[in-house]
Amino acid sequence: MDYLGCTDECRKDKQPCKRDACRHWMNYSEDLNCSIIAVEDHGPMTLEEISKRMDMTLVRVKQIQDEALVKIKKRMLPVLHE
């Protein structure tokens, strides 16, 4: 799916996206249910803002961030040692 086309369509209609199978969909109508629109409109967000949009606790969002950073570091280690 072309997410930019979907995003443009939602912006044009000013209606929350109903395509909940889309990987960018989130249940947050203030951002038209689209994480792409949320980032475009708000730029960098705090973990608290993300937890609100994703309907998760702040602690869980922090856990996910920490896990992602560990994975990034593991993948970057070989590159850094070249």
Gaussian input, Z-matrix of N, CA and C with variables (Angstrom, degrees):
# hf/3-21g

backbone

0 1
 N
 C     1     B1
 C     2     B2     1     A1
 N     3     B3     2     A2     1     D1
 C     4     B4     3     A3     2     D2
 C     5     B5     4     A4     3     D3
 N     6     B6     5     A5     4     D4
 C     7     B7     6     A6     5     D5
 C     8     B8     7     A7     6     D6
 N     9     B9     8     A8     7     D7
 C    10    B10     9     A9     8     D8
 C    11    B11    10    A10     9     D9
 N    12    B12    11    A11    10    D10
 C    13    B13    12    A12    11    D11
 C    14    B14    13    A13    12    D12
 N    15    B15    14    A14    13    D13
 C    16    B16    15    A15    14    D14
 C    17    B17    16    A16    15    D15
 N    18    B18    17    A17    16    D16
 C    19    B19    18    A18    17    D17
 C    20    B20    19    A19    18    D18
 N    21    B21    20    A20    19    D19
 C    22    B22    21    A21    20    D20
 C    23    B23    22    A22    21    D21
 N    24    B24    23    A23    22    D22
 C    25    B25    24    A24    23    D23
 C    26    B26    25    A25    24    D24
 N    27    B27    26    A26    25    D25
 C    28    B28    27    A27    26    D26
 C    29    B29    28    A28    27    D27
 N    30    B30    29    A29    28    D28
 C    31    B31    30    A30    29    D29
 C    32    B32    31    A31    30    D30
 N    33    B33    32    A32    31    D31
 C    34    B34    33    A33    32    D32
 C    35    B35    34    A34    33    D33
 N    36    B36    35    A35    34    D34
 C    37    B37    36    A36    35    D35
 C    38    B38    37    A37    36    D36
 N    39    B39    38    A38    37    D37
 C    40    B40    39    A39    38    D38
 C    41    B41    40    A40    39    D39
 N    42    B42    41    A41    40    D40
 C    43    B43    42    A42    41    D41
 C    44    B44    43    A43    42    D42
 N    45    B45    44    A44    43    D43
 C    46    B46    45    A45    44    D44
 C    47    B47    46    A46    45    D45
 N    48    B48    47    A47    46    D46
 C    49    B49    48    A48    47    D47
 C    50    B50    49    A49    48    D48
 N    51    B51    50    A50    49    D49
 C    52    B52    51    A51    50    D50
 C    53    B53    52    A52    51    D51
 N    54    B54    53    A53    52    D52
 C    55    B55    54    A54    53    D53
 C    56    B56    55    A55    54    D54
 N    57    B57    56    A56    55    D55
 C    58    B58    57    A57    56    D56
 C    59    B59    58    A58    57    D57
 N    60    B60    59    A59    58    D58
 C    61    B61    60    A60    59    D59
 C    62    B62    61    A61    60    D60
 N    63    B63    62    A62    61    D61
 C    64    B64    63    A63    62    D62
 C    65    B65    64    A64    63    D63
 N    66    B66    65    A65    64    D64
 C    67    B67    66    A66    65    D65
 C    68    B68    67    A67    66    D66
 N    69    B69    68    A68    67    D67
 C    70    B70    69    A69    68    D68
 C    71    B71    70    A70    69    D69
 N    72    B72    71    A71    70    D70
 C    73    B73    72    A72    71    D71
 C    74    B74    73    A73    72    D72
 N    75    B75    74    A74    73    D73
 C    76    B76    75    A75    74    D74
 C    77    B77    76    A76    75    D75
 N    78    B78    77    A77    76    D76
 C    79    B79    78    A78    77    D77
 C    80    B80    79    A79    78    D78
 N    81    B81    80    A80    79    D79
 C    82    B82    81    A81    80    D80
 C    83    B83    82    A82    81    D81
 N    84    B84    83    A83    82    D82
 C    85    B85    84    A84    83    D83
 C    86    B86    85    A85    84    D84
 N    87    B87    86    A86    85    D85
 C    88    B88    87    A87    86    D86
 C    89    B89    88    A88    87    D87
 N    90    B90    89    A89    88    D88
 C    91    B91    90    A90    89    D89
 C    92    B92    91    A91    90    D90
 N    93    B93    92    A92    91    D91
 C    94    B94    93    A93    92    D92
 C    95    B95    94    A94    93    D93
 N    96    B96    95    A95    94    D94
 C    97    B97    96    A96    95    D95
 C    98    B98    97    A97    96    D96
 N    99    B99    98    A98    97    D97
 C   100   B100    99    A99    98    D98
 C   101   B101   100   A100    99    D99
 N   102   B102   101   A101   100   D100
 C   103   B103   102   A102   101   D101
 C   104   B104   103   A103   102   D102
 N   105   B105   104   A104   103   D103
 C   106   B106   105   A105   104   D104
 C   107   B107   106   A106   105   D105
 N   108   B108   107   A107   106   D106
 C   109   B109   108   A108   107   D107
 C   110   B110   109   A109   108   D108
 N   111   B111   110   A110   109   D109
 C   112   B112   111   A111   110   D110
 C   113   B113   112   A112   111   D111
 N   114   B114   113   A113   112   D112
 C   115   B115   114   A114   113   D113
 C   116   B116   115   A115   114   D114
 N   117   B117   116   A116   115   D115
 C   118   B118   117   A117   116   D116
 C   119   B119   118   A118   117   D117
 N   120   B120   119   A119   118   D118
 C   121   B121   120   A120   119   D119
 C   122   B122   121   A121   120   D120
 N   123   B123   122   A122   121   D121
 C   124   B124   123   A123   122   D122
 C   125   B125   124   A124   123   D123
 N   126   B126   125   A125   124   D124
 C   127   B127   126   A126   125   D125
 C   128   B128   127   A127   126   D126
 N   129   B129   128   A128   127   D127
 C   130   B130   129   A129   128   D128
 C   131   B131   130   A130   129   D129
 N   132   B132   131   A131   130   D130
 C   133   B133   132   A132   131   D131
 C   134   B134   133   A133   132   D132
 N   135   B135   134   A134   133   D133
 C   136   B136   135   A135   134   D134
 C   137   B137   136   A136   135   D135
 N   138   B138   137   A137   136   D136
 C   139   B139   138   A138   137   D137
 C   140   B140   139   A139   138   D138
 N   141   B141   140   A140   139   D139
 C   142   B142   141   A141   140   D140
 C   143   B143   142   A142   141   D141
 N   144   B144   143   A143   142   D142
 C   145   B145   144   A144   143   D143
 C   146   B146   145   A145   144   D144
 N   147   B147   146   A146   145   D145
 C   148   B148   147   A147   146   D146
 C   149   B149   148   A148   147   D147
 N   150   B150   149   A149   148   D148
 C   151   B151   150   A150   149   D149
 C   152   B152   151   A151   150   D150
 N   153   B153   152   A152   151   D151
 C   154   B154   153   A153   152   D152
 C   155   B155   154   A154   153   D153
 N   156   B156   155   A155   154   D154
 C   157   B157   156   A156   155   D155
 C   158   B158   157   A157   156   D156
 N   159   B159   158   A158   157   D157
 C   160   B160   159   A159   158   D158
 C   161   B161   160   A160   159   D159
 N   162   B162   161   A161   160   D160
 C   163   B163   162   A162   161   D161
 C   164   B164   163   A163   162   D162
 N   165   B165   164   A164   163   D163
 C   166   B166   165   A165   164   D164
 C   167   B167   166   A166   165   D165
 N   168   B168   167   A167   166   D166
 C   169   B169   168   A168   167   D167
 C   170   B170   169   A169   168   D168
 N   171   B171   170   A170   169   D169
 C   172   B172   171   A171   170   D170
 C   173   B173   172   A172   171   D171
 N   174   B174   173   A173   172   D172
 C   175   B175   174   A174   173   D173
 C   176   B176   175   A175   174   D174
 N   177   B177   176   A176   175   D175
 C   178   B178   177   A177   176   D176
 C   179   B179   178   A178   177   D177
 N   180   B180   179   A179   178   D178
 C   181   B181   180   A180   179   D179
 C   182   B182   181   A181   180   D180
 N   183   B183   182   A182   181   D181
 C   184   B184   183   A183   182   D182
 C   185   B185   184   A184   183   D183
 N   186   B186   185   A185   184   D184
 C   187   B187   186   A186   185   D185
 C   188   B188   187   A187   186   D186
 N   189   B189   188   A188   187   D187
 C   190   B190   189   A189   188   D188
 C   191   B191   190   A190   189   D189
 N   192   B192   191   A191   190   D190
 C   193   B193   192   A192   191   D191
 C   194   B194   193   A193   192   D192
 N   195   B195   194   A194   193   D193
 C   196   B196   195   A195   194   D194
 C   197   B197   196   A196   195   D195
 N   198   B198   197   A197   196   D196
 C   199   B199   198   A198   197   D197
 C   200   B200   199   A199   198   D198
 N   201   B201   200   A200   199   D199
 C   202   B202   201   A201   200   D200
 C   203   B203   202   A202   201   D201
 N   204   B204   203   A203   202   D202
 C   205   B205   204   A204   203   D203
 C   206   B206   205   A205   204   D204
 N   207   B207   206   A206   205   D205
 C   208   B208   207   A207   206   D206
 C   209   B209   208   A208   207   D207
 N   210   B210   209   A209   208   D208
 C   211   B211   210   A210   209   D209
 C   212   B212   211   A211   210   D210
 N   213   B213   212   A212   211   D211
 C   214   B214   213   A213   212   D212
 C   215   B215   214   A214   213   D213
 N   216   B216   215   A215   214   D214
 C   217   B217   216   A216   215   D215
 C   218   B218   217   A217   216   D216
 N   219   B219   218   A218   217   D217
 C   220   B220   219   A219   218   D218
 C   221   B221   220   A220   219   D219
 N   222   B222   221   A221   220   D220
 C   223   B223   222   A222   221   D221
 C   224   B224   223   A223   222   D222
 N   225   B225   224   A224   223   D223
 C   226   B226   225   A225   224   D224
 C   227   B227   226   A226   225   D225
 N   228   B228   227   A227   226   D226
 C   229   B229   228   A228   227   D227
 C   230   B230   229   A229   228   D228
 N   231   B231   230   A230   229   D229
 C   232   B232   231   A231   230   D230
 C   233   B233   232   A232   231   D231
 N   234   B234   233   A233   232   D232
 C   235   B235   234   A234   233   D233
 C   236   B236   235   A235   234   D234
 N   237   B237   236   A236   235   D235
 C   238   B238   237   A237   236   D236
 C   239   B239   238   A238   237   D237
 N   240   B240   239   A239   238   D238
 C   241   B241   240   A240   239   D239
 C   242   B242   241   A241   240   D240
 N   243   B243   242   A242   241   D241
 C   244   B244   243   A243   242   D242
 C   245   B245   244   A244   243   D243

   B1=1.4478
   B2=1.5176
   B3=1.2996
   B4=1.4591
   B5=1.5263
   B6=1.3318
   B7=1.4547
   B8=1.5196
   B9=1.3297
   B10=1.4580
   B11=1.5197
   B12=1.3237
   B13=1.4633
   B14=1.5134
   B15=1.3103
   B16=1.4608
   B17=1.5348
   B18=1.3255
   B19=1.4584
   B20=1.5212
   B21=1.3230
   B22=1.4616
   B23=1.5200
   B24=1.3269
   B25=1.4595
   B26=1.5347
   B27=1.3147
   B28=1.4655
   B29=1.5300
   B30=1.3158
   B31=1.4689
   B32=1.5250
   B33=1.3330
   B34=1.4582
   B35=1.5308
   B36=1.3275
   B37=1.4648
   B38=1.5276
   B39=1.3443
   B40=1.4713
   B41=1.5295
   B42=1.3248
   B43=1.4558
   B44=1.5287
   B45=1.3293
   B46=1.4672
   B47=1.5262
   B48=1.3034
   B49=1.4590
   B50=1.5295
   B51=1.3083
   B52=1.4684
   B53=1.5318
   B54=1.3360
   B55=1.4672
   B56=1.5273
   B57=1.3148
   B58=1.4675
   B59=1.5317
   B60=1.3043
   B61=1.4671
   B62=1.5329
   B63=1.3190
   B64=1.4630
   B65=1.5266
   B66=1.3195
   B67=1.4636
   B68=1.5200
   B69=1.3322
   B70=1.4595
   B71=1.5260
   B72=1.3340
   B73=1.4614
   B74=1.5209
   B75=1.3314
   B76=1.4607
   B77=1.5151
   B78=1.2847
   B79=1.4562
   B80=1.5312
   B81=1.3307
   B82=1.4608
   B83=1.5221
   B84=1.3223
   B85=1.4677
   B86=1.5265
   B87=1.3351
   B88=1.4715
   B89=1.5298
   B90=1.3066
   B91=1.4645
   B92=1.5235
   B93=1.3229
   B94=1.4650
   B95=1.5269
   B96=1.3311
   B97=1.4641
   B98=1.5265
   B99=1.3184
   B100=1.4642
   B101=1.5243
   B102=1.3344
   B103=1.4660
   B104=1.5296
   B105=1.3386
   B106=1.4645
   B107=1.5274
   B108=1.3113
   B109=1.4637
   B110=1.5247
   B111=1.3303
   B112=1.4701
   B113=1.5309
   B114=1.3191
   B115=1.4651
   B116=1.5242
   B117=1.3234
   B118=1.4654
   B119=1.5280
   B120=1.3323
   B121=1.4641
   B122=1.5223
   B123=1.3260
   B124=1.4640
   B125=1.5207
   B126=1.3203
   B127=1.4598
   B128=1.5163
   B129=1.3255
   B130=1.4645
   B131=1.5274
   B132=1.3225
   B133=1.4657
   B134=1.5182
   B135=1.3110
   B136=1.4613
   B137=1.5195
   B138=1.3115
   B139=1.4692
   B140=1.5240
   B141=1.3158
   B142=1.4674
   B143=1.5277
   B144=1.3303
   B145=1.4676
   B146=1.5276
   B147=1.3165
   B148=1.4636
   B149=1.5230
   B150=1.3233
   B151=1.4707
   B152=1.5251
   B153=1.3136
   B154=1.4704
   B155=1.5242
   B156=1.3262
   B157=1.4665
   B158=1.5250
   B159=1.3228
   B160=1.4568
   B161=1.5244
   B162=1.3135
   B163=1.4686
   B164=1.5305
   B165=1.3497
   B166=1.4617
   B167=1.5220
   B168=1.3023
   B169=1.4581
   B170=1.5297
   B171=1.3104
   B172=1.4560
   B173=1.5265
   B174=1.3232
   B175=1.4702
   B176=1.5294
   B177=1.3241
   B178=1.4735
   B179=1.5277
   B180=1.3151
   B181=1.4638
   B182=1.5275
   B183=1.3123
   B184=1.4653
   B185=1.5331
   B186=1.3351
   B187=1.4631
   B188=1.5312
   B189=1.3217
   B190=1.4649
   B191=1.5271
   B192=1.3303
   B193=1.4576
   B194=1.5348
   B195=1.3147
   B196=1.4633
   B197=1.5249
   B198=1.3309
   B199=1.4600
   B200=1.5301
   B201=1.3161
   B202=1.4677
   B203=1.5247
   B204=1.3177
   B205=1.4670
   B206=1.5275
   B207=1.3206
   B208=1.4698
   B209=1.5266
   B210=1.3291
   B211=1.4686
   B212=1.5256
   B213=1.3189
   B214=1.4684
   B215=1.5219
   B216=1.3289
   B217=1.4692
   B218=1.5247
   B219=1.3419
   B220=1.4607
   B221=1.5225
   B222=1.3277
   B223=1.4620
   B224=1.5196
   B225=1.3079
   B226=1.4578
   B227=1.5250
   B228=1.3169
   B229=1.4682
   B230=1.5248
   B231=1.3357
   B232=1.4756
   B233=1.5314
   B234=1.3030
   B235=1.4591
   B236=1.5311
   B237=1.2924
   B238=1.4582
   B239=1.5244
   B240=1.3286
   B241=1.4583
   B242=1.5254
   B243=1.3018
   B244=1.4802
   B245=1.5037
   A1=109.73
   A2=115.59
   A3=121.74
   A4=108.02
   A5=116.10
   A6=118.86
   A7=112.66
   A8=117.98
   A9=118.95
   A10=110.75
   A11=117.25
   A12=120.42
   A13=111.00
   A14=115.92
   A15=121.33
   A16=110.32
   A17=116.23
   A18=121.48
   A19=110.63
   A20=116.65
   A21=120.52
   A22=111.24
   A23=115.36
   A24=120.41
   A25=110.99
   A26=116.98
   A27=120.94
   A28=111.35
   A29=116.24
   A30=120.17
   A31=110.86
   A32=116.40
   A33=121.11
   A34=110.75
   A35=116.44
   A36=121.24
   A37=112.68
   A38=116.20
   A39=121.94
   A40=111.44
   A41=113.75
   A42=121.29
   A43=108.82
   A44=117.65
   A45=120.28
   A46=111.08
   A47=115.37
   A48=121.79
   A49=110.05
   A50=115.59
   A51=120.89
   A52=111.16
   A53=117.57
   A54=121.93
   A55=110.30
   A56=115.69
   A57=119.51
   A58=113.66
   A59=118.36
   A60=120.80
   A61=111.12
   A62=117.37
   A63=122.28
   A64=109.61
   A65=117.75
   A66=120.91
   A67=112.59
   A68=118.19
   A69=122.32
   A70=112.62
   A71=116.59
   A72=121.59
   A73=110.55
   A74=115.84
   A75=121.72
   A76=107.36
   A77=116.56
   A78=121.46
   A79=109.59
   A80=116.28
   A81=122.38
   A82=107.61
   A83=115.92
   A84=121.37
   A85=113.67
   A86=118.02
   A87=119.40
   A88=111.55
   A89=117.49
   A90=122.77
   A91=110.85
   A92=116.07
   A93=123.83
   A94=112.61
   A95=116.64
   A96=124.35
   A97=112.93
   A98=117.54
   A99=120.44
   A100=110.72
   A101=116.18
   A102=119.69
   A103=111.41
   A104=118.20
   A105=121.22
   A106=109.39
   A107=116.77
   A108=121.26
   A109=110.13
   A110=117.43
   A111=121.26
   A112=110.33
   A113=117.14
   A114=120.60
   A115=110.80
   A116=117.11
   A117=119.94
   A118=111.52
   A119=116.93
   A120=120.87
   A121=113.22
   A122=117.21
   A123=120.42
   A124=114.25
   A125=118.30
   A126=120.37
   A127=110.76
   A128=117.26
   A129=120.31
   A130=110.79
   A131=115.35
   A132=120.51
   A133=110.27
   A134=115.03
   A135=120.46
   A136=109.01
   A137=116.08
   A138=119.93
   A139=110.26
   A140=117.61
   A141=121.09
   A142=111.34
   A143=117.02
   A144=120.54
   A145=110.55
   A146=116.55
   A147=120.54
   A148=110.44
   A149=117.23
   A150=120.24
   A151=110.83
   A152=117.06
   A153=121.20
   A154=110.20
   A155=116.04
   A156=120.27
   A157=112.25
   A158=117.37
   A159=120.79
   A160=113.10
   A161=116.63
   A162=122.55
   A163=111.09
   A164=114.47
   A165=122.43
   A166=108.04
   A167=114.88
   A168=117.37
   A169=109.07
   A170=115.10
   A171=120.61
   A172=110.48
   A173=116.36
   A174=120.90
   A175=110.21
   A176=117.48
   A177=120.30
   A178=110.77
   A179=117.45
   A180=120.61
   A181=109.92
   A182=117.34
   A183=122.41
   A184=110.46
   A185=116.94
   A186=120.82
   A187=110.76
   A188=116.06
   A189=121.03
   A190=109.79
   A191=116.91
   A192=120.73
   A193=110.75
   A194=116.39
   A195=120.59
   A196=111.52
   A197=117.28
   A198=121.34
   A199=110.75
   A200=116.50
   A201=120.84
   A202=110.89
   A203=117.10
   A204=120.43
   A205=111.81
   A206=117.17
   A207=120.72
   A208=109.36
   A209=117.20
   A210=120.81
   A211=110.99
   A212=116.48
   A213=120.10
   A214=110.36
   A215=116.30
   A216=119.97
   A217=111.36
   A218=117.46
   A219=121.05
   A220=111.28
   A221=116.24
   A222=119.70
   A223=112.02
   A224=117.47
   A225=121.43
   A226=112.63
   A227=117.69
   A228=121.69
   A229=112.56
   A230=119.51
   A231=119.03
   A232=112.23
   A233=117.49
   A234=121.62
   A235=110.46
   A236=117.13
   A237=121.46
   A238=112.63
   A239=116.48
   A240=120.55
   A241=113.61
   A242=117.53
   A243=120.57
   A244=110.74
   D1=139.25
   D2=177.03
   D3=-84.41
   D4=100.00
   D5=-175.07
   D6=-66.65
   D7=-27.68
   D8=178.59
   D9=-67.81
   D10=-38.46
   D11=176.54
   D12=-63.98
   D13=-42.21
   D14=178.02
   D15=-62.39
   D16=-44.44
   D17=179.77
   D18=-62.75
   D19=-44.90
   D20=178.66
   D21=-60.25
   D22=-40.66
   D23=179.98
   D24=-62.92
   D25=-44.28
   D26=179.74
   D27=-65.37
   D28=-41.02
   D29=178.23
   D30=-63.41
   D31=-44.44
   D32=-178.36
   D33=-62.23
   D34=-45.29
   D35=-177.96
   D36=-78.96
   D37=-16.25
   D38=-176.71
   D39=54.50
   D40=37.99
   D41=-179.94
   D42=-125.92
   D43=141.09
   D44=176.87
   D45=-59.17
   D46=141.00
   D47=178.93
   D48=-64.75
   D49=140.48
   D50=178.94
   D51=-107.37
   D52=1.33
   D53=-177.12
   D54=-84.59
   D55=74.42
   D56=-175.09
   D57=-69.75
   D58=-5.85
   D59=175.13
   D60=-84.14
   D61=-12.67
   D62=179.24
   D63=-67.52
   D64=138.73
   D65=-177.84
   D66=-68.50
   D67=-14.16
   D68=179.94
   D69=-98.58
   D70=-0.95
   D71=-178.13
   D72=-73.92
   D73=141.20
   D74=172.06
   D75=-145.51
   D76=152.23
   D77=-177.36
   D78=-84.26
   D79=73.62
   D80=-178.44
   D81=-149.54
   D82=88.61
   D83=-171.53
   D84=-64.06
   D85=-23.60
   D86=178.18
   D87=-60.73
   D88=-27.48
   D89=175.84
   D90=-107.51
   D91=27.07
   D92=179.10
   D93=56.80
   D94=29.27
   D95=178.32
   D96=61.60
   D97=25.93
   D98=-175.02
   D99=-130.45
   D100=123.04
   D101=179.19
   D102=-68.37
   D103=-29.24
   D104=177.51
   D105=-64.45
   D106=-45.75
   D107=178.77
   D108=-63.31
   D109=-40.87
   D110=179.69
   D111=-58.68
   D112=-45.98
   D113=-178.77
   D114=-69.57
   D115=-42.15
   D116=178.85
   D117=-61.88
   D118=-39.91
   D119=-176.32
   D120=-80.08
   D121=-34.53
   D122=-171.64
   D123=-111.92
   D124=-13.26
   D125=-178.15
   D126=67.50
   D127=-152.73
   D128=-179.88
   D129=-58.35
   D130=138.86
   D131=-178.69
   D132=-123.05
   D133=154.89
   D134=175.55
   D135=-76.59
   D136=163.09
   D137=176.42
   D138=-60.72
   D139=-34.02
   D140=178.07
   D141=-64.30
   D142=-41.78
   D143=177.70
   D144=-65.15
   D145=-39.29
   D146=178.25
   D147=-66.11
   D148=-43.50
   D149=-179.35
   D150=-61.26
   D151=-37.24
   D152=178.35
   D153=-64.53
   D154=-46.00
   D155=-178.15
   D156=-68.97
   D157=-34.96
   D158=-177.20
   D159=-91.34
   D160=-0.55
   D161=-179.50
   D162=55.76
   D163=48.06
   D164=177.45
   D165=-127.66
   D166=161.71
   D167=175.41
   D168=-74.06
   D169=155.55
   D170=177.05
   D171=-59.98
   D172=-37.91
   D173=179.52
   D174=-62.08
   D175=-43.18
   D176=-178.92
   D177=-66.15
   D178=-41.38
   D179=178.18
   D180=-61.66
   D181=-40.74
   D182=177.88
   D183=-63.40
   D184=-40.67
   D185=177.93
   D186=-61.53
   D187=-43.34
   D188=179.83
   D189=-64.49
   D190=-42.02
   D191=177.40
   D192=-60.41
   D193=-46.50
   D194=-179.57
   D195=-61.69
   D196=-41.71
   D197=178.39
   D198=-63.76
   D199=-41.18
   D200=179.51
   D201=-65.32
   D202=-40.09
   D203=179.28
   D204=-65.14
   D205=-36.97
   D206=176.89
   D207=-63.18
   D208=-44.25
   D209=179.69
   D210=-63.33
   D211=-41.88
   D212=179.42
   D213=-62.88
   D214=-44.53
   D215=-179.77
   D216=-61.79
   D217=-40.71
   D218=179.22
   D219=-62.61
   D220=-39.97
   D221=-179.48
   D222=-74.54
   D223=-29.65
   D224=-177.78
   D225=-82.11
   D226=-23.88
   D227=-176.56
   D228=-52.76
   D229=-50.54
   D230=179.42
   D231=-61.32
   D232=-36.87
   D233=-179.75
   D234=-66.92
   D235=-38.93
   D236=-178.38
   D237=-70.51
   D238=-24.67
   D239=-178.56
   D240=-92.37
   D241=6.52
   D242=179.58
   D243=-81.28

